[in-house]
Every structure is written in structure tokens, then in C-alpha cells.
Amino acid sequence: MSVYHKVLKEYWGYDEFRPLQEDIIQSVAKGCDTLGLMPTGGGKSLTFQVPTLVMNGLCIVVSPLVALMKDQVLNLKEKGIKAELIYSGLTRDEIEVVLNKCLYGKNKFLYISPERIKTPIFQEKLLSMNVCLIAIDESHCISQWGYDFRPSYLKITQLRELLPEVPVLALTATATPEVVDDIQERLGFKEKNVFRKSFERSNLSYLVRNIEDKNRYLLKILKKQIGSSVVYVRSRKKCKEIAEFLKLNQVKAEFYHAGLDNAVKDMRQERWRNGVVQVMVATNAFGMGIDKSDVRTVVHLDLPDTLEAYFQEAGRAGRDGKRAYAVMLYSNPDKVQLLKRIKTSYPEIETVKRVYVAVGNFLQIAEGAGKDAVFDFNLAVFCQKFKFNVLQAYNSLKILQRAGYLEITDDLEHSTKLHFVVKRDDLYRYQQANKKQEDFIKLLLRTYTGLFTDYVPVNLDSLAYRKKIDVKVLIDSLKDLSLQGIIKYIPRKKTPFIIYTQERLPLNYLKFTKEVYQERKERFEEKINAVIQYAESIDDCRSKMLLEYFGQLNAPTCGECDICKENDEGIKNKIYKEIKSEVKGTLAKEESSVYDLVESSQFPEKKLLEVIRIMMDNDEVKTSENNKIRLT
């Protein structure tokens, strides 16, 4: 048994690695720069976690997904592995505490969001750290041609300059051949070194249904489907509406989007994971880091912007290797809506400039000031004050981000955090002199560990319940302890942030190169047209289309998608006979409406209606006076 297998068994309980994992680990262990292309659910995190536990030193993990980083850090800590996290929502004090633990403790992992890399405090302490590996998750974000390019990812090159001898492991689930080359070039790979797993999912059937009444068809799918499902929609409002519709029709469903409180998201996610809830209706905020193997169906009620996003979301079905279905429901208005997104995603440059000026005024930043500063930013209040359309403003901020002028984070919820800044002896003396606070301090010390060495998240609702008092009373006690210099207290809040990556510039200094704006707009249009082509195709195997999009040339046909099934005449004739037999069997018992026949049928609506039409043409069935269908 290799040392890597021992670590895998000891910490994760597995006897064997999944395909490609061990190859990537061996490459990293030799000190080679490595790019790993592994589909969603392929176990990417183990490819840097396992070798780091064998190597001497610390692994720096760069990721844009704060929620996913938090989950991974928590999972590592639960295994007894020391891991820490730095992201934009932390105070300078919190960051310093974390960095000192990496310097003087036995930390094995430091997760960091990319915009924190360039901060002086991080770069200064980095040079004293014993770093053995740099791991970059979602590495397609460094490529201008990646579907989710983030300028902050370009800061990773500074890590390479500061630590030239440390190997890099770049990981992504989705990348076209062009993006694969771009990632390696931008990360300064000494030589090209790519490990890729075929994106083919032989157990996953890709289906597209051209349907006007999507809700009714969705209900039909979910009522027939045994097991868990995810339904993806575009908006938060629709998310809630579809979940309510399903619940009214006796389907156990919840909804999930980025605007919910973390506690609510965690609770709903857990209920879905445990099978209490069958269906999760969600925006694209749901899924990253979700490893539920028995998802049988993923339904897209709205078209995604890119095939990369679709492939990743659809790929959350059938990770257990059993038959699963990725269903896209498409109607003619979807095409119009998707094409409109080109204009909304790329507002006119003059609009982008107006948003830039308005943000500076909103945050009260003078020209020449603000570089590297982090500001709370409420997009709704901003748009209301300056009369911007929310989508127009948000996409303008994204363009400013791509141009390197600022960064905007997604909503982040930060729990209340405490850190005792006095020594234990001094705290004891304070308790003796302040009996009113003594019980509360004792409760904190009994409930939470590490309060003297770190900022610790605390649950005020739980503490208030235990003390049988109102949360507001606890908050007053914390404020009082903070004023007395006993603790440092960071209140709970939920907000996005804006980070100025350059000082605020005069308007005439703003430049938007072809690469930042026009070329990206054209690429976005190409990606949208690829989604439309996929949805409207009636000739090409869906699996083959996806595989060839990602550069897997001469991909085989799957035999399982709706196109393959449709094109197989033998199967088509067989299905026709089966549908005809089913219709006759139903009508032999009693007359039935077309609606009832569709609802009770195990076959697709389109095929069923086609067979009924043929049967009418052949006088095998006819319509009765009450508009029901009966046998002739």
C-alpha cells in the first residue's frame, strides 16, 4: 500500500482512488506543474489534499467560492486536519490571526480568495511560510476565454513570482481546448502537463423537450421519478413560485437561492440530502460542493447562458453510476430571452462609465483614493439612489471587474465572531469586579473553545435560548465587553463587498480594450448560440455535441439521448406500437380526454399526441360529443 493510499484510508476511509486522482497526485509529488480536468463530482479536492498530508509544508488553495472553501475547511477540521481560510469579509485582525497560525502552527491548508493574494500583509508573511504546493480550484477563471473569467485570478501569477520553486496544481471541471492552453500559459507552466478524464457520462441520458406548458410537464416528470431531483431556474422569484406549485401538487419541494440566510440554506440542503425533500428548485447558486450521488433527474426549466454551465449542472445527476436524466425544457420564447441577455450582459460603454462614477460617489471615494479598500455595497440601495436598472448596474460592475478597476463579491453572510484580547488572569479579575457579566463570560467559555487565540463564530440565538433571555440583551453585553477592551466583537451581517483594485480614476482614464469588452461580447454571443443550437438540434447526438464542444473529437453517439432514440427507426416503430397499445388499453375501459391520456401515459407527450393523431387518421379512435376520445 502506497503512502497516499494510507492517507486516503486514514482520513477518508476509501481503499482506492477514483480514475485520474492517483495520476495527478503522482505528478504533483514529483514537483510538476499540473492541470487536472475532472468532471463535477470527480473528487478534485483529494488531488491536492492527499499529497499535502504526505509532503512537508503548507498548501495554499485559491478558490473564488467562499461557501465551498468554508465547507472544505470545516470538513478538514472535522478530520483533525488543521486548515484556515482568508477572504474579503475578514477584518485585518482576523487575517493576522490566521496568517500567524500558518507561520507558527502546524497548519496544512490555507484557503484564500484570489483578491486577497495581492494584499501587503499576506505577501509579507507568505515569504516566511513553508509552502509545498499551490492548488487553484476553478482554474478556468484565469482564462480570458473561460466562461467565468475573474481578473482577480490573474493575481495568482504573483504567487508564482514569490514562490517560483513551488509546484502548481490547477483544477477545473469544464474547459474547452482553447481554455486548457490559456490556463497553462497564464500560470507559467514550465511544460504542458494535462491530465484529463473523458467527459462522457454513459449513465446520463440527455433529453430536450420542446414544451409550451413547462410546469405541467415538469410535474409529470417528477411524479414518475423515484429519487432526488434538482430543478434549475434563472430567477429567485421563479425559484419560489415553482417550489410552491410543486408543493400544491403533492411533490415535496424546497427552493434555494443566494438571497436566503445561510441557516435556511443549510437546513434546506440537509433536508434534500437526507431525502426528506425530493426536489430542490434552485438558481445556479445551488450545487457547488454538493456531492449527493443518487440524484436521478436534473431539469433545466430555463436555458443556461453556456454549455459549460449546463454540463456542470446537468452532471450533478447520476454520480452513483446508475441511470439518470438531464432534461432541458425548451420553448420558442426561451430563444428570444436568451438572445436578449447579450444586450443586458454587455451594457453600452457609456452606461458602464456612469455606473463607475456613481459607485465612487455612493461610497464617497475621492479620485486618487480607495486602492485595495473593501466597502460594504448594497446593490438595491445603490440602484434606487442613482436610478439604475439592477441588471444593467450589476453587469456594468462585472465589466469594470474584468477591466481590473474593482472587484464585486456575491452576498456573504458572516456570523457573529468573538475573540478575548485579555489574558485569562486579567479576565478573572474583570469577572470578580463585574459580577453582572460573570455568568455570561462563563457561558461563552464553556460553550466555545479557542476564544483566546482566534476569532470564533458564535450562535447568539442558541446562547439566548440557554440563558432564557432576549438576543438583544446578549448583544448589549457583547458591546459592553468590547467597550471595556475585554473582547473584540464582529457583529453578524450579510452583505456583498466592493474592493477597489485601483485607486478611483478620473472618467477619461477609463479604458475598455477589445479583449475586455468587444471580443468577450462576441464570445458570449457564440456561447449563447451554442446553447440554442444544442436545444434546437434534431439530428446530432446530444452527448456527442457536448463532448465535441469540450474538445473530445470523434466522440461516440450515446444511444440514450432523445435524438439517438428518435433516429433509431426500429425503436421508433416499437415505441409507436407500445403507445398505441397503451392508448387502446386505456380507452377499452372508458372514454378519456387527451389531457388525461397524457397525464397517465409513461411516454413523452409529443410522441403520444403524434400516435393519437395517426390513430384518428386511420379511424382507430374518434372524438365523442363531450370531446373525449373513444375507440371506434
Stockholm file with secondary structure:
# STOCKHOLM 1.0

chainA/1-632         MSVYHKVLKEYWGYDEFRPLQEDIIQSVAKGCDTLGLMPTGGGKSLTFQVPTLVMNGLCIVVSPLVALMKDQVLNLKEKGIKAELIYSGLTRDEIEVVLNKCLYGKNKFLYISPERIKTPIFQEKLLSMNVCLIAIDESHCISQWGYDFRPSYLKITQLRELLPEVPVLALTATATPEVVDDIQERLGFKEKNVFRKSFERSNLSYLVRNIEDKNRYLLKILKKQIGSSVVYVRSRKKCKEIAEFLKLNQVKAEFYHAGLDNAVKDMRQERWRNGVVQVMVATNAFGMGIDKSDVRTVVHLDLPDTLEAYFQEAGRAGRDGKRAYAVMLYSNPDKVQLLKRIKTSYPEIETVKRVYVAVGNFLQIAEGAGKDAVFDFNLAVFCQKFKFNVLQAYNSLKILQRAGYLEITDDLEHSTKLHFVVKRDDLYRYQQANKKQEDFIKLLLRTYTGLFTDYVPVNLDSLAYRKKIDVKVLIDSLKDLSLQGIIKYIPRKKTPFIIYTQERLPLNYLKFTKEVYQERKERFEEKINAVIQYAESIDDCRSKMLLEYFGQLNAPTCGECDICKENDEGIKNKIYKEIKSEVKGTLAKEESSVYDLVESSQFPEKKLLEVIRIMMDNDEVKTSENNKIRLT
#=GR chainA/1-632 SS CCHHHHHIIIIICCSSCCTTHHHHHHHHHTTCCEEEECCTTSCCTHHHHHHHHHSSSEEEEECSCHHHHHHHHHHHHHTTCCEEEECTTSCHHHHHHHHHHHHHSCCCEEEECGGGTTCHHHHHHHTTSCEEEEEETTGGGGSTTSTTCCGGGGGHHHHHHHSTTSCEEEEESCCCHHHHHHHHHHTTCSSCCEEECCCCCTTEEEEEEECSCHHHHHHHHHHHCCSEEEEECSCHHHHHHHHHHHHHTTCCEEEECTTSCHHHHHHHHHHHHTTSSSEEEECTTSCTTCCCTTEEEEEESSCCSCHHHHHHHHTTSCTTSSCEEEEEEECHHHHHHHHHHHHHHSCCHHHHHHHHHHHHHHTTCCTTCCTTCEEECCHHHHHHHHTCCHHHHHHHHHHHHHTTSEEECCCEEECCEEEECSCHHHHHHHHHHCHHHHHHHHHHHHHCSCTTTSCEECCHHHHHHHHTSCHHHHHHHHHHHHHTTSEEEECCEEECEEEESSCCCCGGGCCCCTTTTHHHHHHHHHHHHHHHHHHHCSSSCHHHHHHHHTTCTTCCCCSCSHHHHHHCHHHHHHHHHHHHHHHHHHHHHSCBCHHHHHHHCSSCHHHHHHHHHHHHHTTSEEECTTSCEEEC
#=GC SS_cons         CCHHHHHIIIIICCSSCCTTHHHHHHHHHTTCCEEEECCTTSCCTHHHHHHHHHSSSEEEEECSCHHHHHHHHHHHHHTTCCEEEECTTSCHHHHHHHHHHHHHSCCCEEEECGGGTTCHHHHHHHTTSCEEEEEETTGGGGSTTSTTCCGGGGGHHHHHHHSTTSCEEEEESCCCHHHHHHHHHHTTCSSCCEEECCCCCTTEEEEEEECSCHHHHHHHHHHHCCSEEEEECSCHHHHHHHHHHHHHTTCCEEEECTTSCHHHHHHHHHHHHTTSSSEEEECTTSCTTCCCTTEEEEEESSCCSCHHHHHHHHTTSCTTSSCEEEEEEECHHHHHHHHHHHHHHSCCHHHHHHHHHHHHHHTTCCTTCCTTCEEECCHHHHHHHHTCCHHHHHHHHHHHHHTTSEEECCCEEECCEEEECSCHHHHHHHHHHCHHHHHHHHHHHHHCSCTTTSCEECCHHHHHHHHTSCHHHHHHHHHHHHHTTSEEEECCEEECEEEESSCCCCGGGCCCCTTTTHHHHHHHHHHHHHHHHHHHCSSSCHHHHHHHHTTCTTCCCCSCSHHHHHHCHHHHHHHHHHHHHHHHHHHHHSCBCHHHHHHHCSSCHHHHHHHHHHHHHTTSEEECTTSCEEEC
//
